[in-house]
């Protein structure tokens, strides 16, 4: 065995032994015509020696992070508009959607929660959401529900988030974030995500478009010609 082949094989073994595995992959070890060892993900000969190695978790996460960001960007306009209508931080809305569904509009939980903001059937019906898998309807209903919880718990973001996860009854019963590990982790992760965005105040503008003879309000953080400034968004 050549020195280079030994080094390559040793690196592969050490990598699989020292990094946390989230998936298993296979590698085949063969010799070439010169007698050197060759590593491949496909068996090049019937005598190839099969090895199994671990794929590190960090590498797996890096390959998916960009996909999630691209998926999230397509909902920016809906988030900005509905956050402006209800006076809710768009950063908070984004963090809730990230935590609830990872920006998957077709997400459905084992408990039956649906869509981007994971609305339960009864909640969706109460909010007038007829199609929970429609991004526009789901975000409209989800932001309205979040706003209602903020009002109910006197703008206490932690309690509102806890109620979004565990239900307002549980929060009222304990008078604080319920002692449920899932709910406590949920609140912490969302608050951390919101804090990480930093203070980025944005002006929100309202314009009116005429669609089929009726006025349709549009909201944007980009100043169009002749806008009406309606609010300065805060974190």
C-alpha positions as CSV (number, residue, x, y, z in Angstrom):
1,X,0.0,0.0,0.0
2,X,1.4,3.4,-1.0
3,X,2.0,6.1,1.7
4,X,-0.6,8.4,-0.1
5,X,-3.2,5.7,0.0
6,X,-2.6,5.0,3.7
7,X,-3.0,8.7,4.5
8,X,-6.3,8.9,2.5
9,X,-7.7,5.8,4.2
10,X,-6.6,7.0,7.6
11,X,-8.3,10.4,7.1
12,X,-11.6,8.7,6.1
13,X,-11.5,6.5,9.2
14,X,-10.7,9.3,11.5
15,X,-13.5,11.5,10.0
16,X,-16.1,8.8,10.6
17,X,-14.9,8.2,14.2
18,X,-14.7,11.8,15.4
19,X,-17.7,13.6,13.8
20,X,-21.4,13.1,14.7
21,X,-23.2,11.1,12.1
22,X,-26.7,11.9,10.8
23,X,-26.6,9.7,7.8
24,X,-24.7,6.7,6.6
25,X,-22.8,6.5,3.3
26,X,-20.8,3.7,1.7
27,X,-17.3,3.7,0.2
28,X,-15.6,1.0,-1.8
29,X,-11.8,0.2,-1.5
30,X,-10.1,-1.3,-4.6
31,X,-6.6,-1.4,-6.1
32,X,-5.6,0.1,-9.4
33,X,-3.3,-1.4,-12.0
34,X,-0.3,0.0,-10.2
35,X,-1.3,-1.5,-6.9
36,X,-2.5,1.7,-5.3
37,X,-5.6,1.8,-3.2
38,X,-8.6,3.7,-4.7
39,X,-11.6,5.0,-2.7
40,X,-14.9,5.3,-4.6
41,X,-18.7,5.5,-3.8
42,X,-19.3,2.8,-6.4
43,X,-18.0,-0.7,-6.6
44,X,-15.4,-0.8,-9.4
45,X,-14.9,-4.5,-9.2
46,X,-16.5,-7.6,-7.5
47,X,-13.6,-7.7,-5.1
48,X,-14.1,-4.2,-3.8
49,X,-14.0,-3.9,0.0
50,X,-17.1,-2.2,1.3
51,X,-16.8,0.4,4.1
52,X,-19.4,2.5,5.8
53,X,-18.6,6.0,7.0
54,X,-20.6,8.8,8.7
55,X,-21.6,12.1,7.1
56,X,-21.1,14.9,9.7
57,X,-24.2,16.8,10.8
58,X,-22.6,20.3,10.1
59,X,-22.1,19.5,6.5
60,X,-25.6,18.2,6.1
61,X,-27.0,21.5,7.6
62,X,-24.9,23.6,5.3
63,X,-26.4,22.0,2.2
64,X,-29.9,22.8,3.2
65,X,-29.6,26.3,4.8
66,X,-29.5,28.1,1.4
67,X,-32.6,26.2,0.2
68,X,-34.6,27.4,3.3
69,X,-33.5,31.0,2.8
70,X,-34.6,31.0,-0.8
71,X,-37.9,29.4,0.2
72,X,-38.4,32.1,2.9
73,X,-37.7,35.0,0.6
74,X,-40.8,34.4,-1.6
75,X,-43.1,35.2,1.4
76,X,-41.4,38.5,2.4
77,X,-44.2,40.6,0.8
78,X,-47.0,38.7,2.5
79,X,-45.2,38.9,5.8
80,X,-44.5,42.6,5.5
81,X,-48.1,43.4,4.5
82,X,-49.8,41.4,7.2
83,X,-47.3,42.5,9.9
84,X,-48.0,46.1,9.0
85,X,-51.8,45.6,9.0
86,X,-51.7,44.2,12.6
87,X,-48.7,46.2,13.9
88,X,-46.6,43.1,14.6
89,X,-42.9,42.8,14.0
90,X,-42.2,41.2,10.7
91,X,-39.0,39.7,12.3
92,X,-41.2,38.0,14.8
93,X,-43.6,36.6,12.1
94,X,-40.6,35.2,10.1
95,X,-39.2,33.5,13.2
96,X,-42.5,31.9,14.1
97,X,-42.9,30.6,10.5
98,X,-39.4,29.3,10.6
99,X,-40.0,27.5,13.8
100,X,-43.4,26.2,12.9
101,X,-42.9,24.9,9.4
102,X,-39.5,25.9,8.1
103,X,-41.3,27.9,5.4
104,X,-43.0,24.8,4.0
105,X,-46.5,25.9,2.9
106,X,-47.7,22.3,2.7
107,X,-46.5,21.3,6.2
108,X,-48.9,19.3,8.3
109,X,-48.2,18.2,11.9
110,X,-49.2,14.9,13.5
111,X,-51.8,16.9,15.5
112,X,-53.3,18.4,12.3
113,X,-51.8,21.9,12.3
114,X,-51.5,23.1,8.8
115,X,-49.5,25.3,6.5
116,X,-46.8,27.9,7.1
117,X,-47.9,29.1,10.5
118,X,-49.4,25.7,11.5
119,X,-53.0,26.7,12.1
120,X,-55.2,24.1,13.8
121,X,-58.5,23.4,12.0
122,X,-60.6,25.2,14.6
123,X,-58.3,28.2,14.7
124,X,-58.3,28.5,10.9
125,X,-62.1,28.3,10.8
126,X,-62.4,31.0,13.5
127,X,-60.1,33.3,11.5
128,X,-61.9,32.7,8.3
129,X,-59.1,30.8,6.7
130,X,-60.7,28.5,4.1
131,X,-57.5,27.1,2.6
132,X,-54.8,26.8,5.3
133,X,-52.3,25.7,2.6
134,X,-52.6,29.0,0.8
135,X,-49.7,31.1,1.8
136,X,-51.7,34.3,1.7
137,X,-54.6,33.0,3.7
138,X,-52.3,31.2,6.2
139,X,-50.1,34.1,6.9
140,X,-53.1,36.4,7.1
141,X,-54.7,34.2,9.7
142,X,-51.5,33.3,11.5
143,X,-50.5,37.0,12.0
144,X,-54.0,37.9,13.1
145,X,-53.9,35.1,15.7
146,X,-50.5,36.1,16.9
147,X,-51.7,39.7,17.2
148,X,-54.6,38.5,19.3
149,X,-52.3,36.6,21.7
150,X,-50.1,39.7,22.0
151,X,-53.1,41.8,23.0
152,X,-54.4,39.1,25.3
153,X,-51.1,38.9,27.2
154,X,-50.5,42.7,27.2
155,X,-47.7,42.7,24.5
156,X,-45.7,40.1,26.4
157,X,-43.9,38.4,23.6
158,X,-42.8,35.4,25.6
159,X,-46.3,34.7,26.8
160,X,-47.8,35.2,23.4
161,X,-45.3,32.8,21.9
162,X,-45.9,30.2,24.6
163,X,-49.7,30.5,24.0
164,X,-49.1,30.0,20.2
165,X,-47.3,26.8,21.0
166,X,-49.1,25.4,24.1
167,X,-52.4,27.3,23.9
168,X,-53.6,30.3,25.8
169,X,-55.3,28.2,28.4
170,X,-52.0,26.7,29.6
171,X,-50.4,30.1,29.8
172,X,-53.3,31.5,31.8
173,X,-53.2,28.6,34.1
174,X,-49.5,29.0,35.0
175,X,-49.3,32.7,34.6
176,X,-46.0,32.3,32.9
177,X,-44.4,30.2,30.2
178,X,-45.7,26.7,31.0
179,X,-43.1,24.2,32.4
180,X,-43.1,22.2,29.1
181,X,-39.7,21.6,27.6
182,X,-41.1,21.9,24.1
183,X,-42.8,25.2,24.8
184,X,-39.8,26.7,26.7
185,X,-37.4,25.7,23.9
186,X,-39.9,27.1,21.3
187,X,-40.0,30.5,23.0
188,X,-36.2,30.6,23.4
189,X,-35.4,29.7,19.8
190,X,-37.8,32.3,18.4
191,X,-36.6,35.1,20.7
192,X,-33.0,34.2,19.8
193,X,-33.9,34.4,16.1
194,X,-35.6,37.8,16.5
195,X,-32.8,39.2,18.6
196,X,-30.2,38.1,16.0
197,X,-31.9,40.2,13.3
198,X,-30.8,43.4,15.2
199,X,-32.7,46.7,15.3
200,X,-33.7,47.4,11.8
201,X,-36.5,49.9,11.7
202,X,-38.2,50.2,8.4
203,X,-40.7,52.6,7.0
204,X,-43.9,50.9,5.8
205,X,-45.8,52.5,2.9
206,X,-49.4,52.1,1.8
207,X,-50.6,52.5,-1.8
208,X,-53.9,51.9,-3.3
209,X,-54.4,49.9,-6.5
210,X,-57.7,49.7,-8.4
211,X,-58.4,46.0,-9.2
212,X,-61.7,45.2,-11.0
213,X,-63.1,48.5,-10.0
214,X,-62.3,48.2,-6.3
215,X,-59.6,49.7,-4.1
216,X,-56.9,47.2,-2.9
217,X,-54.4,48.4,-0.3
218,X,-50.8,47.4,-0.8
219,X,-48.0,47.6,1.8
220,X,-44.3,47.8,1.2
221,X,-41.0,48.8,2.8
222,X,-39.9,50.2,-0.6
223,X,-41.0,53.8,-1.2
224,X,-43.0,54.1,-4.4
225,X,-44.1,57.3,-6.1
226,X,-46.5,59.3,-4.0
227,X,-46.8,56.9,-1.1
228,X,-48.6,57.3,2.2
229,X,-46.3,56.6,5.2
230,X,-48.4,54.7,7.7
231,X,-45.9,53.4,10.2
232,X,-42.3,52.9,11.2
233,X,-41.9,49.3,12.0
234,X,-39.9,48.4,15.2
235,X,-38.4,45.1,16.4
